Amino acid sequence: MTWTLSRNDTRAALTLHAQYIWSDEYKWSPLKQSEPVYALSGAMHVDQGTMLAGRPITLDCEYARIQRSDVELLQAWSAVPELELTLTHPDGRTFDVIFAAPALSDIVDIKNYKPSDKRPDDPMTANIHLMTI
């Protein structure tokens, strides 16, 4: 199974390497709370609520590769304001997402080519930053 990122407006899809790792999957909690506020009587008041969106999904490239043409496509997609996408996890789960800022990070050419030697299928690494909506 692989990761799939699909545009909701055009249904264009991009298949991502299966070894991308969701690095912050367990670092987020939907439960949020305010700082404690103390009344004159000394009683403490804390508001709590459940976040409905905003969960970060960082696809870490430590073990994954991506082609130069796919990096360029992701850069073009991330330049579209409020572009809604569907991310499909290799286990079948789906998430409605947008690009987080920055959309891509740690972009590295695996091989250092002369500019004239660069090709669309050259291997690269790039972290992909998304958030649920």
C-alpha positions in Angstrom: 0.0 0.0 0.0 1.0 3.6 -0.6 0.0 7.1 0.4 -2.2 9.0 -2.0 -2.8 12.7 -2.1 -5.8 13.8 -4.3 -7.0 17.2 -5.1 -10.7 17.6 -4.3 -11.3 20.1 -7.1 -9.8 18.3 -10.1 -9.5 14.7 -8.7 -5.8 14.7 -9.8 -3.9 12.3 -7.6 -0.3 11.8 -6.6 1.0 8.5 -5.3 3.6 8.9 -2.6 6.3 6.4 -1.5 4.9 3.8 1.0 7.8 4.5 3.4 6.8 8.0 4.2 6.3 8.1 8.0 3.6 10.2 9.7 6.1 11.6 12.2 3.6 13.6 14.4 0.7 11.1 14.4 0.8 10.7 18.2 2.0 14.2 19.2 -1.4 15.8 18.9 -4.4 15.7 21.1 -7.9 16.9 20.2 -8.4 18.0 23.8 -7.4 21.7 24.4 -7.7 23.7 27.6 -7.3 27.2 28.7 -4.8 28.4 31.3 -6.3 28.2 34.8 -8.1 31.3 36.0 -8.5 31.8 39.8 -11.5 33.5 41.4 -11.2 35.8 44.4 -12.3 32.8 46.5 -9.3 30.8 45.3 -11.4 28.5 43.1 -9.8 27.5 39.8 -11.7 27.6 36.5 -10.4 25.8 33.4 -12.2 25.6 30.0 -11.8 22.5 28.0 -12.9 21.6 24.5 -12.3 19.3 21.6 -10.6 20.5 18.4 -12.5 19.6 15.3 -9.6 20.3 12.8 -6.0 21.3 12.7 -4.3 18.0 13.3 -0.9 18.1 11.8 0.1 15.4 9.3 3.8 15.6 8.6 5.0 13.0 6.1 8.7 12.5 6.9 11.0 11.4 4.1 13.7 9.7 6.2 13.1 6.4 4.4 11.2 7.6 1.4 12.1 9.1 -2.0 10.2 11.3 -4.3 10.8 12.3 -7.9 11.7 15.8 -8.9 8.5 16.1 -11.0 6.4 15.2 -7.9 8.2 17.8 -5.8 7.4 20.4 -8.5 3.8 19.3 -8.6 3.4 19.6 -4.8 5.0 23.0 -4.9 2.5 24.1 -7.6 -0.5 22.6 -5.6 0.7 24.3 -2.4 0.6 27.7 -4.2 -3.2 27.4 -4.7 -4.9 29.2 -1.8 -7.3 27.0 0.3 -6.7 23.9 -1.9 -8.6 21.0 -0.3 -7.1 17.6 -0.7 -7.8 14.0 0.5 -4.9 12.1 1.9 -5.3 8.3 1.9 -3.1 6.5 4.4 -1.6 3.1 3.4 -3.9 1.4 5.9 -7.0 2.8 4.1 -7.9 5.8 6.4 -8.6 9.0 4.7 -8.2 12.6 5.9 -9.5 15.9 4.5 -6.4 18.2 4.5 -4.8 21.4 3.3 -1.2 22.3 3.1 0.4 23.6 6.3 3.1 26.2 6.2 5.7 25.4 5.0 4.1 22.9 2.6 7.5 21.2 1.9 10.7 21.1 3.9 14.1 19.4 3.8 14.1 19.2 0.0 17.3 17.5 -1.0 18.6 16.2 -4.3 19.9 12.7 -3.7 22.5 13.3 -6.4 24.2 16.6 -7.0 23.7 17.1 -10.7 24.7 20.0 -12.9 21.6 22.0 -13.7 21.7 20.8 -17.3 21.6 17.2 -16.1 18.5 17.4 -13.9 15.6 15.2 -15.0 12.0 14.8 -13.9 12.6 11.3 -12.5 15.6 12.3 -10.4 15.3 11.0 -6.8 14.9 13.6 -4.0 13.7 13.7 -0.4 11.1 16.2 0.9 9.0 16.3 4.0 5.3 17.1 3.3 3.3 19.2 5.8 -0.5 19.0 5.9 -3.2 19.7 8.4 -6.7 18.3 8.7 -9.7 20.5 8.0 
